[in-house]
Amino acid sequence: MQDITIYHYLILGLSLFLIGLTGSILSKHVIKILISIEFLLTGVNLNFITFATFCDNTALDGYIISLFYVAIGAVELAVGLYIFYFMYSKKKSENIDDYGEL
């Protein structure tokens, strides 16, 4: 049986980041773009926690930065949904191409 090493966690974080990057670039739907950005932040958080666990046993820098990223992600999602609500009430569309003049 193979042990789980730091590389497994880094590959998982990289794959989450790439899924989020691909989704945010290719998607035309506003909600899908916001969810893809959350995938980006989750991949970065996983890498911070991985490095904090495997490389820095005395200080809690990776965990603290990860908590700040979770808070920033929650605020980003709330502000994004708030802006989307007002945009949707004006245009009645979820497609990002309809909001070019804003």
Secondary structure, DSSP 4 states (H G I P E B T S, - for coil): -PPP-HHHHHHHHHHHHHHHHHHHHH--BHHHHHHHHHHHHHHHHHHHHHHHHHT-SS--HHHHHHHHHHHHHHHHHHHHHHHHHHHHHHH---BGGGGTT-
